Amino acid sequence: MKYMALWIAAVIYMIGLGLAQEFSGPPQAKKGHDLFFAGTGNGAVACGSCHAIKKEGTAVGPDLTRLARLNPRAIVMAINASRTQYVQDVKAKAGEFPGMKVSENAEGYEFYDLSKTPPALVKLAKADVTGTNDNASWKHPAGTMKLTPEQLADIISFIKYAGYGDKNGVNPEDVE
């Protein structure tokens, strides 16, 4: 009984730390969940370090829940997009960086600095920003990761499952 109480206390503690949360979807979506939030293990950036889906992850880039209803090839096109309309070159007195604008008010701006991993929130006074323009050099990290068709299918399976409960999975041939 004493050991059972210690075990329950340990599990409750781990849940509080977020260590015992387990994904409960289909196996392929589970693999995609792991890739989405942990990456490929080869130093590549995990999708969840910039994107959220169903309020899980970091909401720097667009929430990917809406992508879930697209067909797999359309999602691959979005993943491999090398540019995005949201990224700007931010020219500040302290230097230049690729950024996504979060907010603007009378005092200044908030941008996510995409040159940092994970992206860092930067607050700048209006006087400290010398200009912004279209960014033609920043690349969406997922487009440069060289994901295999199986990895892409797993990630898309997770997006579809998280987005609207699709349990059918995605065939790797459908993403080539």
Backbone as CSV, one residue per row, in Angstrom:
resi,resn,N_x,N_y,N_z,CA_x,CA_y,CA_z,C_x,C_y,C_z
1,MET,0.823,-1.180,0.000,0.000,0.000,0.000,0.878,1.258,0.000
2,LYS,1.969,1.219,0.790,2.871,2.355,0.865,3.504,2.638,-0.504
3,TYR,3.922,1.555,-1.205,4.542,1.722,-2.514,3.540,2.223,-3.544
4,MET,2.302,1.779,-3.431,1.253,2.232,-4.335,1.037,3.733,-4.162
5,ALA,1.022,4.204,-2.927,0.845,5.633,-2.654,2.017,6.435,-3.219
6,LEU,3.239,5.926,-3.078,4.409,6.597,-3.639,4.353,6.627,-5.163
7,TRP,3.927,5.532,-5.768,3.823,5.457,-7.218,2.787,6.462,-7.717
8,ILE,1.622,6.532,-7.080,0.571,7.479,-7.480,1.079,8.910,-7.317
9,ALA,1.772,9.187,-6.224,2.327,10.525,-6.007,3.333,10.874,-7.104
10,ALA,4.158,9.919,-7.507,5.141,10.158,-8.570,4.450,10.436,-9.900
11,VAL,3.420,9.687,-10.214,2.684,9.901,-11.466,2.030,11.279,-11.461
12,ILE,1.409,11.652,-10.367,0.781,12.973,-10.266,1.832,14.068,-10.427
13,TYR,2.996,13.879,-9.829,4.081,14.842,-9.963,4.526,14.954,-11.424
14,MET,4.701,13.819,-12.106,5.137,13.833,-13.507,4.081,14.478,-14.398
15,ILE,2.811,14.229,-14.127,1.758,14.873,-14.903,1.857,16.382,-14.728
16,GLY,2.101,16.811,-13.526,2.264,18.240,-13.267,3.422,18.832,-14.036
17,LEU,4.472,18.060,-14.242,5.624,18.519,-15.019,5.422,18.341,-16.510
18,GLY,4.353,17.657,-16.916,4.109,17.402,-18.322,4.876,16.208,-18.847
19,LEU,5.443,15.379,-17.949,6.262,14.256,-18.388,5.465,12.989,-18.662
20,ALA,4.264,12.895,-18.158,3.506,11.658,-18.302,2.361,11.798,-19.295
21,GLN,2.291,12.931,-19.994,1.234,13.102,-20.974,1.533,12.215,-22.170
22,GLU,0.592,11.419,-22.526,0.785,10.461,-23.605,-0.211,10.752,-24.713
23,PHE,0.246,10.737,-25.941,-0.628,10.918,-27.094,-1.471,9.666,-27.250
24,SER,-2.749,9.833,-27.485,-3.640,8.669,-27.512,-4.275,8.418,-28.871
25,GLY,-3.713,8.950,-29.939,-4.289,8.752,-31.261,-3.765,7.505,-31.948
26,PRO,-4.105,7.343,-33.225,-3.634,6.193,-34.001,-2.098,6.165,-34.096
27,PRO,-1.517,4.998,-34.337,-0.046,4.872,-34.352,0.661,5.820,-35.324
28,GLN,0.144,5.975,-36.545,0.807,6.872,-37.491,0.732,8.323,-37.006
29,ALA,-0.422,8.724,-36.479,-0.561,10.078,-35.943,0.360,10.268,-34.738
30,LYS,0.585,9.232,-33.958,1.514,9.288,-32.817,2.929,9.579,-33.302
31,LYS,3.338,8.885,-34.371,4.673,9.159,-34.942,4.753,10.606,-35.416
32,GLY,3.671,11.065,-36.062,3.625,12.444,-36.541,3.647,13.443,-35.400
33,HIS,2.932,13.128,-34.324,2.933,13.972,-33.121,4.353,14.113,-32.589
34,ASP,5.066,12.995,-32.495,6.435,13.020,-31.983,7.348,13.842,-32.888
35,LEU,7.211,13.691,-34.208,8.012,14.488,-35.144,7.650,15.968,-35.046
36,PHE,6.349,16.250,-34.933,5.860,17.630,-34.879,6.434,18.364,-33.668
37,PHE,6.481,17.685,-32.517,6.910,18.357,-31.291,8.358,18.103,-30.897
38,ALA,8.987,17.048,-31.407,10.377,16.757,-31.031,11.345,16.864,-32.204
39,GLY,10.844,16.891,-33.419,11.705,16.965,-34.588,12.225,15.600,-34.989
40,THR,13.141,15.602,-35.929,13.653,14.359,-36.494,14.866,13.831,-35.748
41,GLY,15.399,14.603,-34.825,16.565,14.149,-34.070,17.879,14.429,-34.767
42,ASN,17.849,15.037,-35.945,19.088,15.340,-36.654,19.392,16.836,-36.610
43,GLY,18.936,17.489,-35.553,19.176,18.915,-35.399,18.143,19.788,-36.066
44,ALA,17.175,19.199,-36.722,16.141,19.968,-37.406,15.174,20.571,-36.392
45,VAL,14.596,21.683,-36.755,13.635,22.379,-35.903,12.312,21.623,-35.914
46,ALA,11.735,21.428,-34.748,10.423,20.782,-34.658,9.340,21.780,-35.058
47,CYS,8.323,21.301,-35.760,7.207,22.151,-36.208,6.598,22.902,-35.028
48,GLY,6.438,22.191,-33.900,5.794,22.756,-32.727,6.574,23.863,-32.049
49,SER,7.833,24.102,-32.477,8.572,25.215,-31.896,8.119,26.546,-32.490
50,CYS,7.377,26.500,-33.600,6.841,27.717,-34.223,5.332,27.665,-34.444
51,HIS,4.782,26.475,-34.533,3.355,26.324,-34.850,2.602,25.646,-33.721
52,ALA,1.337,26.009,-33.604,0.440,25.345,-32.668,-0.624,24.599,-33.476
53,ILE,-1.169,23.585,-32.862,-2.322,22.896,-33.416,-3.187,22.501,-32.229
54,LYS,-4.422,22.894,-32.254,-5.344,22.648,-31.134,-4.761,23.169,-29.824
55,LYS,-4.169,24.356,-29.877,-3.616,25.057,-28.707,-2.420,24.360,-28.065
56,GLU,-1.793,23.440,-28.762,-0.573,22.799,-28.278,0.559,23.230,-29.200
57,GLY,1.679,23.610,-28.643,2.804,24.096,-29.428,2.992,25.582,-29.199
58,THR,3.785,26.219,-30.054,4.101,27.636,-29.940,3.437,28.383,-31.092
59,ALA,2.574,29.306,-30.757,1.786,30.003,-31.785,2.524,31.209,-32.347
60,VAL,3.676,30.976,-32.962,4.389,32.034,-33.663,3.869,32.090,-35.087
61,GLY,3.980,30.972,-35.800,3.437,30.876,-37.137,1.962,30.526,-37.055
62,PRO,1.332,30.389,-38.212,-0.102,30.092,-38.219,-0.437,28.779,-37.499
63,ASP,-1.585,28.771,-36.821,-2.123,27.544,-36.220,-2.465,26.613,-37.382
64,LEU,-2.002,25.383,-37.314,-2.157,24.456,-38.444,-3.460,23.665,-38.418
65,THR,-4.328,23.933,-37.462,-5.589,23.209,-37.379,-6.376,23.335,-38.676
66,ARG,-6.367,24.529,-39.282,-7.144,24.742,-40.505,-6.594,23.970,-41.702
67,LEU,-5.325,23.612,-41.672,-4.747,22.823,-42.769,-5.286,21.397,-42.809
68,ALA,-5.799,20.936,-41.702,-6.158,19.525,-41.547,-7.115,19.010,-42.614
69,ARG,-7.993,19.841,-43.113,-8.993,19.383,-44.089,-8.482,19.406,-45.528
70,LEU,-7.277,19.902,-45.743,-6.701,19.879,-47.085,-6.218,18.472,-47.424
71,ASN,-6.070,18.194,-48.726,-5.538,16.887,-49.097,-4.035,16.858,-48.807
72,PRO,-3.463,15.653,-48.667,-2.042,15.547,-48.272,-1.082,16.330,-49.161
73,ARG,-1.291,16.347,-50.470,-0.358,17.072,-51.359,-0.410,18.574,-51.114
74,ALA,-1.600,19.096,-50.822,-1.720,20.525,-50.525,-0.988,20.858,-49.221
75,ILE,-1.068,19.970,-48.246,-0.355,20.195,-46.984,1.151,20.139,-47.215
76,VAL,1.607,19.220,-48.065,3.035,19.147,-48.403,3.490,20.450,-49.045
77,MET,2.661,21.009,-49.924,3.018,22.293,-50.551,3.196,23.378,-49.483
78,ALA,2.313,23.393,-48.487,2.430,24.379,-47.413,3.687,24.124,-46.586
79,ILE,3.985,22.870,-46.290,5.177,22.524,-45.506,6.444,22.928,-46.248
80,ASN,6.463,22.695,-47.560,7.660,22.973,-48.346,7.751,24.400,-48.863
81,ALA,6.763,25.230,-48.544,6.793,26.619,-49.007,8.078,27.275,-48.509
82,SER,8.805,27.876,-49.421,10.074,28.481,-49.030,9.900,29.913,-48.559
83,ARG,8.763,30.508,-48.861,8.504,31.883,-48.432,7.102,31.975,-47.865
84,THR,6.882,33.013,-47.100,5.561,33.257,-46.548,5.292,34.747,-46.527
85,GLN,4.054,35.100,-46.708,3.683,36.514,-46.720,3.840,37.175,-45.357
86,TYR,3.946,36.385,-44.321,3.994,36.925,-42.961,5.382,37.361,-42.513
87,VAL,6.425,36.878,-43.185,7.790,37.176,-42.753,8.286,38.448,-43.437
88,GLN,8.836,39.339,-42.624,9.365,40.601,-43.121,10.827,40.741,-42.708
89,ASP,11.578,41.512,-43.492,12.901,41.937,-43.042,12.656,43.108,-42.116
90,VAL,13.081,42.989,-40.869,12.927,44.066,-39.902,14.285,44.749,-39.778
91,LYS,14.299,46.016,-40.104,15.533,46.804,-39.989,15.400,47.667,-38.735
92,ALA,16.237,47.346,-37.767,16.242,48.080,-36.507,17.613,48.708,-36.309
93,LYS,17.675,49.683,-35.453,18.965,50.325,-35.175,19.989,49.317,-34.665
94,ALA,19.517,48.280,-33.946,20.421,47.272,-33.380,20.791,46.184,-34.377
95,GLY,20.182,46.172,-35.546,20.479,45.156,-36.553,19.246,44.744,-37.321
96,GLU,19.426,43.809,-38.231,18.348,43.354,-39.104,18.049,41.892,-38.810
97,PHE,16.770,41.504,-38.904,16.392,40.113,-38.682,15.095,39.799,-39.417
98,PRO,14.903,38.511,-39.770,13.607,38.113,-40.333,12.602,38.047,-39.188
99,GLY,11.459,38.690,-39.351,10.507,38.737,-38.253,9.063,38.625,-38.695
100,MET,8.244,38.194,-37.753,6.794,38.178,-37.941,6.204,39.167,-36.947
101,LYS,5.435,40.137,-37.468,4.850,41.154,-36.595,3.737,40.542,-35.754
102,VAL,3.810,40.805,-34.462,2.810,40.340,-33.510,1.815,41.456,-33.230
103,SER,2.356,42.659,-32.976,1.480,43.778,-32.655,2.183,45.095,-32.943
104,GLU,1.354,46.131,-33.002,1.856,47.490,-33.176,0.930,48.407,-32.383
105,ASN,1.535,49.345,-31.665,0.745,50.352,-30.967,1.484,51.681,-31.048
106,ALA,1.009,52.688,-30.356,1.603,54.025,-30.438,3.066,54.049,-30.013
107,GLU,3.439,53.155,-29.085,4.815,53.153,-28.575,5.774,52.361,-29.462
108,GLY,5.303,51.286,-30.061,6.226,50.487,-30.845,5.628,49.217,-31.401
109,TYR,6.520,48.241,-31.607,6.162,46.986,-32.270,6.605,45.800,-31.426
110,GLU,5.964,44.672,-31.689,6.446,43.375,-31.211,6.590,42.481,-32.434
111,PHE,7.751,41.877,-32.550,8.043,40.937,-33.632,8.580,39.647,-33.031
112,TYR,8.341,38.544,-33.708,9.084,37.332,-33.397,10.308,37.342,-34.286
113,ASP,11.485,37.216,-33.685,12.747,37.147,-34.416,12.947,35.701,-34.848
114,LEU,12.794,35.452,-36.142,12.868,34.092,-36.674,14.293,33.606,-36.884
115,SER,15.268,34.451,-36.609,16.651,33.983,-36.696,17.038,33.205,-35.446
116,LYS,16.197,33.233,-34.441,16.419,32.502,-33.185,15.577,31.222,-33.169
117,THR,16.081,30.187,-32.481,15.329,28.934,-32.335,15.226,28.606,-30.859
118,PRO,14.020,28.577,-30.302,12.756,28.968,-30.927,12.727,30.476,-31.131
119,PRO,11.803,30.947,-31.976,11.708,32.389,-32.232,11.553,33.181,-30.933
120,ALA,12.230,34.322,-30.879,12.217,35.154,-29.673,11.338,36.382,-29.898
121,LEU,10.539,36.712,-28.917,9.706,37.910,-28.976,10.589,39.121,-28.716
122,VAL,10.549,40.079,-29.655,11.359,41.289,-29.558,10.410,42.479,-29.522
123,LYS,10.605,43.348,-28.526,9.807,44.571,-28.416,10.699,45.739,-28.810
124,LEU,10.229,46.530,-29.772,11.018,47.649,-30.272,10.195,48.928,-30.250
125,ALA,10.815,50.018,-29.806,10.178,51.325,-29.888,10.106,51.724,-31.359
126,LYS,9.097,52.501,-31.695,8.953,52.918,-33.102,10.216,53.607,-33.605
127,ALA,10.849,54.405,-32.753,12.066,55.116,-33.151,13.229,54.167,-33.433
128,ASP,13.163,52.929,-32.928,14.245,51.965,-33.127,14.089,51.127,-34.384
129,VAL,12.945,51.259,-35.059,12.708,50.513,-36.301,12.884,51.477,-37.467
130,THR,13.862,51.169,-38.330,14.128,52.056,-39.468,13.372,51.629,-40.719
131,GLY,12.795,50.415,-40.707,11.987,49.987,-41.847,11.698,48.494,-41.830
132,THR,10.708,48.121,-42.601,10.387,46.708,-42.835,10.075,46.557,-44.308
133,ASN,10.387,45.395,-44.851,10.008,45.110,-46.238,9.901,43.599,-46.424
134,ASP,9.441,43.193,-47.582,9.270,41.776,-47.899,10.596,41.042,-47.710
135,ASN,10.516,39.872,-47.139,11.708,39.066,-46.913,11.810,38.016,-48.004
136,ALA,12.859,38.089,-48.788,13.048,37.133,-49.870,14.097,36.079,-49.533
137,SER,14.723,36.171,-48.353,15.807,35.239,-48.047,15.442,34.206,-46.984
138,TRP,14.529,34.523,-46.051,14.163,33.571,-45.003,13.461,32.381,-45.625
139,LYS,13.806,31.197,-45.170,13.205,29.957,-45.676,12.473,29.254,-44.546
140,HIS,11.295,28.748,-44.842,10.528,27.959,-43.874,11.382,26.743,-43.518
141,PRO,11.721,26.536,-42.241,12.615,25.437,-41.879,12.155,24.069,-42.385
142,ALA,10.869,23.824,-42.370,10.380,22.512,-42.810,10.713,22.252,-44.274
143,GLY,10.783,23.301,-45.071,11.108,23.137,-46.482,12.555,22.762,-46.731
144,THR,13.401,22.936,-45.723,14.823,22.623,-45.878,15.238,21.375,-45.100
145,MET,14.272,20.705,-44.445,14.596,19.581,-43.562,14.816,18.255,-44.282
146,LYS,14.411,18.145,-45.514,14.563,16.890,-46.259,13.835,15.737,-45.560
147,LEU,12.583,15.971,-45.224,11.771,14.914,-44.609,11.501,13.807,-45.609
148,THR,11.493,12.580,-45.151,11.167,11.454,-46.024,9.657,11.445,-46.274
149,PRO,9.201,10.756,-47.330,7.755,10.646,-47.552,7.036,10.038,-46.342
150,GLU,7.667,9.095,-45.664,7.056,8.481,-44.482,6.906,9.502,-43.355
151,GLN,7.940,10.317,-43.136,7.868,11.337,-42.089,6.798,12.377,-42.407
152,LEU,6.750,12.813,-43.668,5.712,13.760,-44.074,4.326,13.172,-43.866
153,ALA,4.135,11.917,-44.266,2.837,11.261,-44.096,2.470,11.181,-42.618
154,ASP,3.443,10.887,-41.764,3.185,10.809,-40.327,2.770,12.171,-39.766
155,ILE,3.495,13.226,-40.143,3.165,14.571,-39.664,1.779,14.984,-40.151
156,ILE,1.487,14.715,-41.414,0.175,15.079,-41.962,-0.925,14.259,-41.297
157,SER,-0.657,13.007,-41.012,-1.622,12.179,-40.292,-1.928,12.791,-38.928
158,PHE,-0.898,13.268,-38.238,-1.108,13.927,-36.948,-1.933,15.201,-37.115
159,ILE,-1.587,16.036,-38.103,-2.327,17.280,-38.326,-3.796,16.982,-38.591
160,LYS,-4.074,15.972,-39.412,-5.460,15.606,-39.728,-6.179,15.033,-38.499
161,TYR,-5.490,14.239,-37.718,-6.109,13.675,-36.522,-6.387,14.787,-35.498
162,ALA,-5.389,15.636,-35.261,-5.565,16.712,-34.288,-6.594,17.731,-34.768
163,GLY,-6.636,17.962,-36.068,-7.528,18.975,-36.617,-8.992,18.595,-36.587
164,TYR,-9.297,17.341,-36.948,-10.707,16.952,-36.974,-10.949,15.471,-36.708
165,GLY,-9.986,14.817,-36.109,-10.199,13.446,-35.666,-10.061,12.379,-36.734
166,ASP,-9.446,12.713,-37.866,-9.269,11.736,-38.951,-8.344,10.614,-38.484
167,LYS,-8.837,9.386,-38.521,-8.047,8.226,-38.086,-7.589,7.366,-39.258
168,ASN,-7.804,7.837,-40.482,-7.486,7.010,-41.653,-6.015,6.928,-41.978
169,GLY,-5.224,7.864,-41.511,-3.801,7.859,-41.833,-3.558,8.412,-43.219
170,VAL,-2.279,8.521,-43.573,-1.868,9.070,-44.860,-0.842,8.135,-45.473
171,ASN,-1.069,7.762,-46.713,-0.154,6.900,-47.443,1.061,7.732,-47.886
172,PRO,2.279,7.285,-47.622,3.458,8.033,-48.066,3.470,8.319,-49.569
173,GLU,2.848,7.442,-50.357,2.772,7.696,-51.813,1.953,8.934,-52.130
174,ASP,1.040,9.311,-51.229,0.184,10.481,-51.457,0.886,11.800,-51.192
175,VAL,2.124,11.754,-50.695,2.842,13.000,-50.407,4.037,13.197,-51.337
176,GLU,4.241,12.271,-52.251,5.387,12.399,-53.188,4.995,13.191,-54.393
